Amino acid sequence: MLKRLSLATTALVALSLPALAAGTLYYGQTATLPDLNPYILSPAHQPMNNTVFDGLTRYDENLVPQPRLAESWEFSEDGTALTLHLRDGVKFHNGNDFTSADVAATVAFVQDPSNGALIQGFAKRIVSVDTPDERTAVLNFEKPFPGVFDLLELMYIVDNDTENAFATAANGTGPFKVVSHETGTRTTFEANPDYWDGAPSLDGVEVVIVPNQQAELLALRSGDLDLVTELGYIDLVPFTRDDRYKTGDAASGVAHDITMNIRKEPLSNVKVREAIDLAVDRERIARLLFGNLGRTWCLPFDAHSIAYVEEKNDCAYDLDKARAVLESAGVALPLDLSILTSSEIRTEYTTIAEIMQADLKEIGINLSIENVDAVTYRKRYIDELDFDLVSHAYGRAEKDPSSLLETTVVFKPVGNVSGFEDPAYTDAVNRGGSTPDEAERRAAYAEASTILRDSHHVLSIVPRPRLYVTTDAIDGLELTADGFVVLQDVTKSE
């Protein structure tokens, strides 16, 4: 029998928990939750989003949108308006009624660039919101918007009367309410007994920030945590052999990538980028990180996507060719480059960087690894654009390509982190996202995919299944199409 090792006494964990509550789910993660902004969509935020907030719709396992705060909807004949019929009797945690004014306020908040929403660019496809009555909201578009349900799932509704300062509080309509938030330590939620979709079975949820994955897994084994996600395959395997735990995997819509800053020499040289691409051992990375669940990607989506182009699924691991391409680039060798990573966000970020470091040395590139905390990583990657290469992961890979290509920081045509600009790419992405005709969409996205592969400024590496472990006391866990946990129906037995 395992000896209980409490978080209060182990030297690996720099925090302590109050006495464990029988009806509370203890959710461990290594990424620091800096605030309660549901639109950041980082690994740190994902356990909170569907816990505190609701979207208007949510995809089922077949990517068919299902009602949430919107009970039904219909498009106009020309596809430039979507009328949403809103659910009656829904209240925010502060007691305010949910109305169409909240939909309009949420759209405005998300569209404001000062609020930092990662879906801001996608939300700008909405040119206006009409609210003819409290139960009806009409979203108006300049052009047809076939990917709108990707947006609606991630556009968590906030209260029109709330200041929306997410530093320590959040007022949603979801199954749990925020009790307290301590950045870098824990966030506590209590059940919402008046939840429109039925009161949750749990009394509460505690998201606990743990310094590293080793400590996280020790805390799970000691009984101080009930659930951990964001695991690598090697971490999952021991739990599959132990009947005191339940393990699972699900598509997450997340894939690992290598982002290059092409504003900088020598990464502005496409041959240098091509050489780096040829030196990435995707097969080894897939096997090491995800075992028999591992797959490799050259494009930022797999074969089921309407943007997939078979002939551009052409990446190869070839160090001899990589060396020849680099030597033809006209740059002085060896090159000295750095790669930004954060084990605090995902240990796999750093594992990928270490594999690349060894292979790039073989072709004449000295790659130094800068492993920083999650806050510094985001600041340098997103805000300051202070990097050469970045080990990163993007979301929404399994959904409509308009969501992926128009909104993610690595792929959006304007303002992406790489500094990549190409009018042909912008035009292809815009055409693909603005016509309901599938053949026309496929043709446009084929152009976009071709440009992405030929540019080599962002390298898709492997899709990331969401691997998780719970104790055997936990039942009813669900995950969305983005791999975000849904805790509404979770139960915890004694």
RAFENZI-V164684 format. One record per residue. N is the residue number from 1. RES is the residue in one small letter. PHI is phi in degrees with one decimal (999 if undefined). PSI is psi in degrees with one decimal (none if undefined). Layout:
N&RES&PHI&PSI ; N&RES&PHI&PSI
//
This chain:
1&m&999&133.5 ; 2&l&-67.0&138.2 ; 3&k&-75.7&133.1 ; 4&r&-66.8&127.3 ; 5&l&-119.4&103.0 ; 6&s&-78.5&151.4 ; 7&l&-64.0&-23.9 ; 8&a&-73.4&-24.0 ; 9&t&-111.2&-22.5 ; 10&t&-71.8&138.2 ; 11&a&-73.0&-13.0 ; 12&l&-79.1&-18.3 ; 13&v&-118.7&122.5 ; 14&a&-94.7&44.6 ; 15&l&-160.5&168.0 ; 16&s&-133.0&150.8 ; 17&l&-103.8&152.0 ; 18&p&-68.4&175.9 ; 19&a&-53.3&131.9 ; 20&l&-65.0&133.6 ; 21&a&-96.2&135.0 ; 22&a&-60.5&-38.5 ; 23&g&-94.9&13.7 ; 24&t&-107.7&134.2 ; 25&l&-89.1&125.2 ; 26&y&-101.6&112.8 ; 27&y&-109.2&116.8 ; 28&g&-98.5&141.1 ; 29&q&-151.5&153.7 ; 30&t&-91.7&-23.6 ; 31&a&-77.7&130.3 ; 32&t&-69.5&131.5 ; 33&l&-89.6&102.7 ; 34&p&-74.8&-31.2 ; 35&d&-157.3&-171.3 ; 36&l&-114.3&29.1 ; 37&n&-76.1&113.6 ; 38&p&-74.2&-7.7 ; 39&y&-97.6&2.8 ; 40&i&-75.2&-36.1 ; 41&l&59.0&33.7 ; 42&s&-87.6&166.2 ; 43&p&-54.6&-33.7 ; 44&a&-66.6&-33.1 ; 45&h&-85.9&-21.3 ; 46&q&-61.2&-33.2 ; 47&p&-69.5&-16.3 ; 48&m&-88.2&-32.9 ; 49&n&-59.7&-53.8 ; 50&n&-86.0&3.0 ; 51&t&-87.4&-43.1 ; 52&v&-98.4&-29.1 ; 53&f&-120.3&167.3 ; 54&d&-127.2&148.8 ; 55&g&-95.5&176.8 ; 56&l&-76.8&-33.6 ; 57&t&-140.9&168.4 ; 58&r&-148.2&134.8 ; 59&y&-68.1&145.1 ; 60&d&-89.8&-171.8 ; 61&e&-65.7&-17.0 ; 62&n&-100.5&13.1 ; 63&l&60.3&35.5 ; 64&v&-100.7&123.6 ; 65&p&-65.3&135.0 ; 66&q&-117.0&152.8 ; 67&p&-64.0&139.9 ; 68&r&-129.4&-104.3 ; 69&l&-73.9&-20.4 ; 70&a&-97.4&124.2 ; 71&e&-82.0&-31.7 ; 72&s&-159.5&172.4 ; 73&w&-165.0&162.1 ; 74&e&-153.9&146.2 ; 75&f&-86.8&153.3 ; 76&s&-71.0&165.0 ; 77&e&-59.3&-36.0 ; 78&d&-90.1&2.2 ; 79&g&76.7&8.8 ; 80&t&-99.4&8.6 ; 81&a&-148.5&142.4 ; 82&l&-125.6&117.2 ; 83&t&-93.6&123.1 ; 84&l&-106.9&127.6 ; 85&h&-99.7&113.0 ; 86&l&-88.2&150.9 ; 87&r&-68.6&137.2 ; 88&d&-91.0&153.8 ; 89&g&81.1&12.0 ; 90&v&-90.5&135.1 ; 91&k&-122.8&146.5 ; 92&f&-75.0&166.4 ; 93&h&-62.9&-24.2 ; 94&n&-87.2&3.4 ; 95&g&97.2&-9.7 ; 96&n&-68.6&147.9 ; 97&d&-77.2&142.4 ; 98&f&-80.5&126.5 ; 99&t&-138.0&178.4 ; 100&s&-62.9&-26.3 ; 101&a&-61.4&-31.3 ; 102&d&-71.3&-34.0 ; 103&v&-63.7&-47.0 ; 104&a&-61.9&-41.4 ; 105&a&-66.5&-38.0 ; 106&t&-65.6&-43.5 ; 107&v&-58.8&-45.6 ; 108&a&-62.5&-41.5 ; 109&f&-64.3&-45.8 ; 110&v&-66.2&-35.2 ; 111&q&-74.2&-18.5 ; 112&d&-75.2&114.0 ; 113&p&-61.2&-23.4 ; 114&s&-70.0&-13.3 ; 115&n&-91.6&-5.7 ; 116&g&70.8&22.3 ; 117&a&-71.3&129.2 ; 118&l&-69.9&-17.3 ; 119&i&-95.9&12.5 ; 120&q&-56.7&-48.0 ; 121&g&-61.1&-39.5 ; 122&f&-68.6&-40.8 ; 123&a&-65.0&-24.1 ; 124&k&-69.9&-7.8 ; 125&r&-65.4&-20.5 ; 126&i&-84.6&115.4 ; 127&v&-90.2&-21.6 ; 128&s&-165.3&161.0 ; 129&v&-127.5&122.6 ; 130&d&-97.7&141.4 ; 131&t&-129.1&75.0 ; 132&p&-63.2&-25.0 ; 133&d&-156.4&176.1 ; 134&e&-66.7&-21.1 ; 135&r&-105.3&7.3 ; 136&t&-133.6&129.2 ; 137&a&-128.6&132.3 ; 138&v&-114.5&118.3 ; 139&l&-93.2&123.6 ; 140&n&-106.9&136.8 ; 141&f&-122.3&151.5 ; 142&e&-70.9&-37.7 ; 143&k&-132.1&162.7 ; 144&p&-52.8&147.2 ; 145&f&-132.1&75.3 ; 146&p&-66.0&-20.9 ; 147&g&-93.3&16.8 ; 148&v&-60.8&-29.1 ; 149&f&-71.4&-22.7 ; 150&d&-61.5&-41.1 ; 151&l&-68.2&-45.9 ; 152&l&-62.2&-32.6 ; 153&e&-68.5&-31.1 ; 154&l&-101.0&-3.3 ; 155&m&-93.5&76.7 ; 156&y&-64.6&131.9 ; 157&i&-80.5&129.1 ; 158&v&-114.7&161.3 ; 159&d&-75.8&130.6 ; 160&n&-59.0&-29.7 ; 161&d&-93.7&2.3 ; 162&t&-94.2&143.5 ; 163&e&-67.7&-19.3 ; 164&n&61.9&36.1 ; 165&a&-89.3&106.1 ; 166&f&-92.4&17.4 ; 167&a&-60.8&-47.5 ; 168&t&-134.9&-1.5 ; 169&a&-138.9&161.7 ; 170&a&-158.9&131.9 ; 171&n&-116.5&98.0 ; 172&g&-114.8&-166.2 ; 173&t&-113.3&8.2 ; 174&g&-74.8&-179.2 ; 175&p&-72.0&-13.1 ; 176&f&-133.7&148.6 ; 177&k&-105.9&149.6 ; 178&v&-75.8&128.0 ; 179&v&-96.9&-47.0 ; 180&s&-159.0&156.3 ; 181&h&-139.4&121.2 ; 182&e&-119.6&106.2 ; 183&t&-55.3&129.8 ; 184&g&82.2&-1.0 ; 185&t&-125.8&-71.9 ; 186&r&-159.2&159.2 ; 187&t&-130.9&131.6 ; 188&t&-113.8&134.4 ; 189&f&-125.5&148.0 ; 190&e&-119.8&154.2 ; 191&a&-61.4&143.2 ; 192&n&-95.3&101.0 ; 193&p&-67.7&-17.3 ; 194&d&-103.0&19.2 ; 195&y&-59.7&134.1 ; 196&w&-61.5&-26.1 ; 197&d&-101.3&20.2 ; 198&g&100.3&136.1 ; 199&a&-60.8&137.1 ; 200&p&-66.5&158.1 ; 201&s&-76.3&-34.0 ; 202&l&-71.3&150.1 ; 203&d&-77.8&-31.0 ; 204&g&-170.5&175.0 ; 205&v&-135.4&137.4 ; 206&e&-123.0&114.3 ; 207&v&-90.3&116.8 ; 208&v&-110.0&125.9 ; 209&i&-87.8&123.0 ; 210&v&-115.0&139.9 ; 211&p&-60.3&-34.0 ; 212&n&-155.8&169.6 ; 213&q&-70.3&-32.0 ; 214&q&-60.4&-45.6 ; 215&a&-65.0&-36.1 ; 216&e&-62.0&-45.4 ; 217&l&-71.0&-34.3 ; 218&l&-62.9&-41.0 ; 219&a&-66.9&-34.7 ; 220&l&-64.9&-45.1 ; 221&r&-68.2&-30.8 ; 222&s&-79.9&-11.8 ; 223&g&94.2&6.5 ; 224&d&-86.4&-11.9 ; 225&l&-128.9&150.0 ; 226&d&-104.6&-23.3 ; 227&l&-151.4&133.2 ; 228&v&-135.3&144.0 ; 229&t&-126.9&-169.9 ; 230&e&59.9&39.0 ; 231&l&-94.3&154.6 ; 232&g&-87.4&163.3 ; 233&y&-61.0&-40.1 ; 234&i&-63.9&-28.8 ; 235&d&-76.7&-31.3 ; 236&l&-75.4&-38.2 ; 237&v&-53.5&-47.3 ; 238&p&-59.0&-30.5 ; 239&f&-76.1&-22.5 ; 240&t&-69.2&-17.2 ; 241&r&-101.7&9.1 ; 242&d&-126.4&114.2 ; 243&d&-73.7&1.2 ; 244&r&-82.8&-1.7 ; 245&y&-134.1&157.1 ; 246&k&-118.3&135.3 ; 247&t&-119.5&157.3 ; 248&g&-160.6&164.0 ; 249&d&-140.0&149.8 ; 250&a&-150.9&151.5 ; 251&a&-61.6&137.8 ; 252&s&-115.0&-11.0 ; 253&g&72.8&9.1 ; 254&v&-108.6&141.6 ; 255&a&-140.0&145.3 ; 256&h&-79.1&144.4 ; 257&d&-141.7&165.8 ; 258&i&-115.5&118.5 ; 259&t&-97.0&135.5 ; 260&m&-115.8&139.5 ; 261&n&-90.4&97.6 ; 262&i&-83.7&4.2 ; 263&r&-72.5&-20.7 ; 264&k&-101.0&144.4 ; 265&e&-77.5&144.8 ; 266&p&-92.1&11.5 ; 267&l&-72.6&-10.3 ; 268&s&-70.3&-14.6 ; 269&n&-87.4&116.5 ; 270&v&-62.9&-28.1 ; 271&k&-68.7&-34.7 ; 272&v&-63.7&-43.1 ; 273&r&-66.0&-39.2 ; 274&e&-63.6&-40.3 ; 275&a&-62.8&-41.9 ; 276&i&-62.4&-41.8 ; 277&d&-58.1&-44.9 ; 278&l&-67.7&-19.1 ; 279&a&-96.1&5.2 ; 280&v&-90.2&117.0 ; 281&d&-87.4&81.7 ; 282&r&-62.2&-38.8 ; 283&e&-62.3&-43.5 ; 284&r&-65.1&-42.3 ; 285&i&-61.3&-45.4 ; 286&a&-61.4&-44.5 ; 287&r&-66.8&-44.1 ; 288&l&-66.8&-41.9 ; 289&l&-79.8&-39.0 ; 290&f&-131.0&12.4 ; 291&g&52.7&-132.6 ; 292&n&-74.0&-3.9 ; 293&l&-91.9&-5.5 ; 294&g&-76.4&139.8 ; 295&r&-135.9&157.6 ; 296&t&-109.1&147.5 ; 297&w&-128.5&139.1 ; 298&c&-102.7&-37.8 ; 299&l&-95.6&162.0 ; 300&p&-80.6&20.7 ; 301&f&-159.8&164.4 ; 302&d&-99.5&-169.6 ; 303&a&-67.8&-15.6 ; 304&h&-78.2&-13.8 ; 305&s&-77.6&145.5 ; 306&i&-71.2&-7.8 ; 307&a&-97.6&0.6 ; 308&y&-74.9&135.2 ; 309&v&-126.9&110.7 ; 310&e&-56.6&-44.0 ; 311&e&-69.4&-14.8 ; 312&k&-97.9&3.6 ; 313&n&-86.4&61.0 ; 314&d&-119.6&19.2 ; 315&c&-71.4&147.9 ; 316&a&-143.2&145.6 ; 317&y&-94.7&108.3 ; 318&d&-148.2&94.0 ; 319&l&-66.8&-34.4 ; 320&d&-64.5&-46.0 ; 321&k&-66.8&-39.7 ; 322&a&-59.5&-42.4 ; 323&r&-64.2&-41.2 ; 324&a&-66.6&-41.9 ; 325&v&-63.8&-41.5 ; 326&l&-65.8&-40.6 ; 327&e&-65.8&-26.7 ; 328&s&-84.4&-2.8 ; 329&a&-78.7&-12.2 ; 330&g&76.3&27.4 ; 331&v&-114.2&151.8 ; 332&a&-75.1&130.0 ; 333&l&-108.7&150.7 ; 334&p&-78.3&157.0 ; 335&l&-91.0&145.1 ; 336&d&-112.8&113.8 ; 337&l&-129.0&162.4 ; 338&s&-124.8&154.5 ; 339&i&-125.6&128.2 ; 340&l&-86.9&133.5 ; 341&t&-147.9&169.2 ; 342&s&-149.8&104.9 ; 343&s&-65.1&-23.3 ; 344&e&-64.6&-33.5 ; 345&i&-79.2&-55.1 ; 346&r&-150.8&128.3 ; 347&t&-61.8&-28.1 ; 348&e&-63.5&-29.7 ; 349&y&-53.3&-47.1 ; 350&t&-75.8&-35.3 ; 351&t&-59.1&-45.0 ; 352&i&-61.5&-43.3 ; 353&a&-61.3&-39.7 ; 354&e&-67.8&-38.7 ; 355&i&-63.9&-44.5 ; 356&m&-64.5&-38.6 ; 357&q&-55.7&-45.8 ; 358&a&-66.3&-42.8 ; 359&d&-72.3&-38.7 ; 360&l&-65.9&-31.8 ; 361&k&-60.6&-32.6 ; 362&e&-67.5&-21.9 ; 363&i&-107.6&1.4 ; 364&g&105.1&23.8 ; 365&i&-124.1&120.3 ; 366&n&-89.5&112.0 ; 367&l&-107.4&114.2 ; 368&s&-92.4&146.0 ; 369&i&-105.6&124.3 ; 370&e&-108.0&99.7 ; 371&n&-98.1&110.7 ; 372&v&-121.4&170.2 ; 373&d&-71.6&166.7 ; 374&a&-62.3&-40.4 ; 375&v&-67.0&-44.3 ; 376&t&-64.7&-39.9 ; 377&y&-57.4&-51.4 ; 378&r&-63.3&-41.3 ; 379&k&-61.4&-47.5 ; 380&r&-72.2&-34.5 ; 381&y&-78.7&-48.0 ; 382&i&-92.8&-46.5 ; 383&d&-87.1&-45.5 ; 384&e&-98.7&-15.7 ; 385&l&53.7&41.2 ; 386&d&-102.6&81.4 ; 387&f&-164.8&161.6 ; 388&d&-95.6&-68.0 ; 389&l&-119.0&156.1 ; 390&v&-135.4&132.8 ; 391&s&-85.7&119.7 ; 392&h&-145.4&170.3 ; 393&a&-141.2&138.3 ; 394&y&-111.9&158.8 ; 395&g&-109.0&-178.9 ; 396&r&65.5&23.5 ; 397&a&-71.5&-23.1 ; 398&e&-96.6&3.1 ; 399&k&-108.3&-161.0 ; 400&d&-61.0&134.0 ; 401&p&-61.9&-20.9 ; 402&s&-64.5&-37.8 ; 403&s&-63.1&-46.8 ; 404&l&-65.0&-50.6 ; 405&l&-81.1&-21.9 ; 406&e&-94.1&-19.3 ; 407&t&-120.9&-30.0 ; 408&t&-72.5&146.8 ; 409&v&-62.4&-24.2 ; 410&v&-88.4&-26.0 ; 411&f&-113.3&-14.8 ; 412&k&-62.0&141.8 ; 413&p&-65.1&-33.5 ; 414&v&-119.6&128.3 ; 415&g&80.9&20.5 ; 416&n&-72.5&159.4 ; 417&v&-69.7&-22.1 ; 418&s&-75.1&-22.2 ; 419&g&83.4&17.6 ; 420&f&-80.4&130.7 ; 421&e&-138.0&132.9 ; 422&d&-156.0&114.2 ; 423&p&-56.6&-34.1 ; 424&a&-67.1&-38.5 ; 425&y&-66.2&-45.6 ; 426&t&-58.1&-44.9 ; 427&d&-64.1&-42.5 ; 428&a&-65.0&-44.1 ; 429&v&-63.6&-42.7 ; 430&n&-65.3&-41.0 ; 431&r&-66.7&-41.5 ; 432&g&-63.5&-30.9 ; 433&g&-92.9&2.9 ; 434&s&-128.7&21.0 ; 435&t&-137.3&137.9 ; 436&p&-79.3&-8.7 ; 437&d&-78.0&117.2 ; 438&e&-66.0&-38.4 ; 439&a&-62.6&-41.9 ; 440&e&-66.6&-37.5 ; 441&r&-64.5&-44.3 ; 442&r&-60.1&-42.1 ; 443&a&-65.5&-42.6 ; 444&a&-65.9&-44.0 ; 445&y&-70.8&-26.5 ; 446&a&-63.3&-38.4 ; 447&e&-64.1&-44.5 ; 448&a&-62.9&-43.2 ; 449&s&-63.9&-39.4 ; 450&t&-63.2&-44.3 ; 451&i&-63.5&-42.5 ; 452&l&-60.1&-46.7 ; 453&r&-68.2&-37.8 ; 454&d&-73.3&-22.7 ; 455&s&-82.0&-35.4 ; 456&h&60.8&22.0 ; 457&h&-82.3&-20.4 ; 458&v&-137.4&128.5 ; 459&l&-109.8&113.2 ; 460&s&-71.9&138.3 ; 461&i&-115.5&-66.7 ; 462&v&-147.7&141.0 ; 463&p&-71.3&151.6 ; 464&r&-112.8&106.1 ; 465&p&-68.2&146.5 ; 466&r&-86.5&111.5 ; 467&l&-101.4&132.5 ; 468&y&-142.3&158.7 ; 469&v&-134.1&136.1 ; 470&t&-126.1&161.7 ; 471&t&-71.2&164.0 ; 472&d&-71.1&-5.1 ; 473&a&-81.1&-11.2 ; 474&i&-98.7&130.7 ; 475&d&-134.5&159.8 ; 476&g&85.8&11.5 ; 477&l&-70.5&133.7 ; 478&e&-125.5&156.9 ; 479&l&-130.0&143.6 ; 480&t&-79.7&179.0 ; 481&a&-63.2&-22.0 ; 482&d&-89.8&1.2 ; 483&g&78.4&16.2 ; 484&f&-83.0&137.3 ; 485&v&-71.5&145.3 ; 486&v&-118.6&115.5 ; 487&l&-102.7&2.7 ; 488&q&-54.4&-43.9 ; 489&d&-104.6&12.6 ; 490&v&-71.3&139.1 ; 491&t&-120.4&154.5 ; 492&k&-132.9&111.8 ; 493&s&-86.6&159.4 ; 494&e&-80.9&none
//
